[in-house]
Amino acid sequence: EGGLVPPSANLSMRPVMMIFERARFTTEVSKLASPSLPVTSPSSCPTSMVRLPAHLSMLFTEHPFIERFRRAAEAGFKAVECLFPYDTPPETLSEELQAHGLQQVLINAPPGDWPRQRGIGALPGEGAADAAFEQSIDTALRYATAMKCPLVHVMSGLREQGAEESTFVRRLQWASGRAEQSGVRLCVEALNSRDMPGYLLDNCDAVLKLLEKVDRSNVGLQLDLYHVQVAEGDVSTRIVQACKSGRLFHVQIANPPGRHEPGVGELNLPYLLEQLDANGYIGHVGCEYNPSTQDTLASLKWATNFGIIPRVGS
C-alpha cells in the first residue's frame, strides 16, 4: 500500500566490497549506540534496507527541472520526490519517469499563494476556503495518478493567517476519502519554527495528536529528521516513537545547521538510517538537502554505501 513493498536484499547488484564496508560500519555503530535503542547487527542484516529518492526541488538545481530526472537516474537513484511539480504537465512528468526508470514517491499538494501562504489545509472558513482546499487536493491527486506517485504531503498553513487544528482535521478527513478513491495516501509533516515561523505544526507530538483525531488509515506522518533536530532534538527517540506509532509513511534527511548532506553538519545521519532499519521502517528516505558543493554529484559520495552508484560514463 502506498508504495511500501517488502524490501529485497538486492545484493547481487552491489559490489562485494560494499557489503563488507556496510558490515564494518554497522559494527562500529553498535559500539556507540545507546543500549535503550535497538541496532541492526551485521549478522542479521549486512546491508541497509533504506531506499533513497532524490529530492528534485533541492538536488540537481544546477539543471532545469525537467532535466533533473535524467540527472538523478544517471547518479544512481531509482526514485525521486519534489515539492510542487505543477508548472509542468503531468503527462510530461510521467514520460520522464518512464524514460529513466524512476519511481515518483512523493509530491506536495498545491500550497496556495506560495511563499506568502505555507499551505491552506488549516486556514479558516467554509465555502470558498473549502473549495480552494478541495481543488488543491484534486490537482495533487490528478498529478499523483499520472505519475504513479503513492504519497501526497498536505501542508497546514500559518497561525498568523488563522490556521487551526479543527479545520485541518475536518479537511483531512474529507481528503482521505478522495485520496482513497485514487489509491493514494496523504501525509503531514512538522516544520521547525526557525525555517518556517508560525507554521501550525512545529513538532512531532503535534502531528501525531492531529493524526489521532483524523483517524484515517491513509493519512500518516512524514518525518523530516532535519526539522526534528532543529525543532526539538532527541532524533533517535523520535524515530522509535514514529515507527511504533504505526503511522510513519515517509522520512526525509538533511544535516543542520546548513541543511546539507550527511557528513556536513551536526547529525550522524548514517547512524540514524541504521535506526530506521533497526526499527522496521521499509519506506523511502528522501534526500531533501542543499548540497554543500557546487555540483550535486560531489555531495553524493556518502550515498554509495546505500546503493546510489553513478552509472558508468555519467
NORFEN-V153192 format. One record per backbone hydrogen bond with DSSP energy under -0.5 kcal/mol. NH is the residue of the N-H (numbers start at 1). CO is the residue of the C=O. E is the energy in kcal/mol with one decimal. If there is no record, write none. Layout:
NH:CO:E / NH:CO:E
This chain:
4:1:-1.8 / 5:3:-0.8 / 13:10:-1.2 / 14:11:-2.0 / 18:15:-0.8 / 19:15:-1.0 / 19:16:-0.5 / 20:16:-1.5 / 21:17:-2.3 / 22:18:-2.7 / 23:19:-2.2 / 24:20:-2.5 / 25:21:-2.7 / 26:22:-2.5 / 27:23:-1.9 / 28:24:-2.0 / 29:25:-2.3 / 30:26:-2.1 / 31:27:-1.2 / 32:28:-0.9 / 32:29:-0.9 / 33:29:-1.5 / 37:34:-1.8 / 44:41:-0.6 / 45:41:-1.9 / 51:283:-0.9 / 53:51:-0.6 / 54:79:-2.0 / 55:287:-1.2 / 56:54:-1.0 / 56:81:-3.0 / 58:55:-1.8 / 59:55:-3.0 / 63:60:-1.8 / 67:64:-1.0 / 68:64:-0.9 / 68:65:-1.3 / 69:66:-0.5 / 71:67:-2.0 / 72:68:-2.5 / 73:69:-2.2 / 74:70:-2.5 / 75:71:-1.6 / 76:72:-0.5 / 76:73:-1.2 / 77:72:-2.3 / 80:103:-2.6 / 81:54:-2.4 / 82:106:-1.6 / 85:83:-0.6 / 88:85:-1.7 / 92:89:-0.5 / 93:89:-1.8 / 94:90:-2.5 / 95:91:-2.0 / 96:92:-2.0 / 97:93:-2.4 / 98:94:-2.4 / 99:95:-2.6 / 100:96:-1.5 / 101:98:-0.9 / 102:97:-2.6 / 103:78:-1.6 / 104:147:-0.6 / 105:80:-2.8 / 105:103:-0.6 / 106:80:-0.6 / 107:151:-1.5 / 108:83:-2.9 / 109:153:-2.8 / 110:136:-0.6 / 114:112:-1.7 / 116:113:-0.6 / 117:113:-2.8 / 119:111:-1.6 / 120:155:-0.6 / 121:155:-1.7 / 122:156:-3.2 / 123:120:-0.8 / 129:126:-1.7 / 131:127:-2.4 / 132:128:-2.3 / 133:129:-1.9 / 134:130:-2.7 / 135:131:-2.3 / 136:132:-1.9 / 137:133:-2.4 / 138:134:-2.5 / 139:135:-2.4 / 140:136:-2.3 / 141:137:-2.6 / 142:138:-1.9 / 143:139:-2.2 / 144:140:-3.0 / 145:141:-2.4 / 146:142:-2.0 / 147:143:-2.6 / 148:144:-0.7 / 148:145:-0.7 / 149:144:-2.8 / 150:104:-0.5 / 150:148:-0.5 / 152:185:-2.2 / 153:107:-2.7 / 154:187:-2.5 / 155:153:-0.5 / 157:118:-0.8 / 159:198:-3.3 / 161:158:-0.9 / 162:159:-2.4 / 163:158:-2.2 / 164:122:-2.1 / 168:164:-1.7 / 169:165:-2.7 / 170:166:-2.1 / 171:167:-2.4 / 172:168:-2.7 / 173:169:-2.1 / 174:170:-1.7 / 175:171:-3.0 / 176:172:-2.3 / 177:173:-1.2 / 178:174:-1.5 / 179:175:-3.0 / 180:176:-2.3 / 181:177:-1.3 / 182:178:-0.7 / 182:179:-0.9 / 183:179:-0.6 / 183:180:-1.0 / 184:179:-2.4 / 185:150:-2.7 / 186:218:-3.1 / 187:152:-2.3 / 188:220:-2.1 / 190:222:-0.6 / 191:201:-2.4 / 196:192:-2.1 / 199:196:-1.8 / 200:157:-2.3 / 202:200:-0.7 / 207:203:-1.4 / 208:204:-2.6 / 209:205:-2.5 / 210:206:-1.8 / 211:207:-2.5 / 212:208:-1.7 / 213:209:-1.5 / 214:210:-2.4 / 215:211:-2.8 / 219:216:-1.6 / 220:186:-2.6 / 221:247:-3.6 / 222:188:-2.6 / 223:221:-0.6 / 223:250:-3.0 / 224:222:-0.7 / 225:223:-0.7 / 225:252:-2.7 / 228:224:-2.2 / 229:225:-2.2 / 230:226:-2.3 / 231:227:-2.5 / 232:228:-2.9 / 233:228:-2.1 / 238:234:-1.7 / 239:235:-2.1 / 240:236:-2.1 / 241:237:-2.6 / 242:238:-2.6 / 243:239:-2.6 / 244:240:-2.5 / 245:241:-1.4 / 246:242:-0.6 / 246:243:-0.9 / 247:242:-0.7 / 248:242:-0.5 / 249:221:-2.5 / 249:247:-0.7 / 250:221:-1.5 / 251:284:-1.5 / 252:223:-2.2 / 253:286:-2.6 / 255:260:-3.0 / 256:254:-0.6 / 259:255:-0.8 / 260:255:-2.1 / 263:267:-0.5 / 264:261:-2.0 / 266:256:-2.7 / 269:267:-1.4 / 272:268:-1.8 / 273:269:-2.5 / 274:270:-1.8 / 275:271:-1.7 / 276:272:-1.9 / 277:273:-2.1 / 278:274:-2.9 / 279:275:-1.7 / 280:277:-1.9 / 281:276:-2.4 / 285:51:-2.9 / 286:251:-2.9 / 287:53:-2.6 / 288:253:-0.9 / 288:286:-1.6 / 289:287:-1.1 / 290:259:-3.4 / 291:289:-0.7 / 298:295:-0.7 / 299:295:-0.6 / 299:296:-1.8 / 300:297:-1.7 / 301:298:-0.5 / 303:300:-1.1 / 304:301:-1.2 / 305:302:-0.9 / 306:303:-1.8 / 307:304:-1.6 / 308:303:-2.1 / 309:307:-1.2 / 311:74:-2.9 / 314:311:-2.1
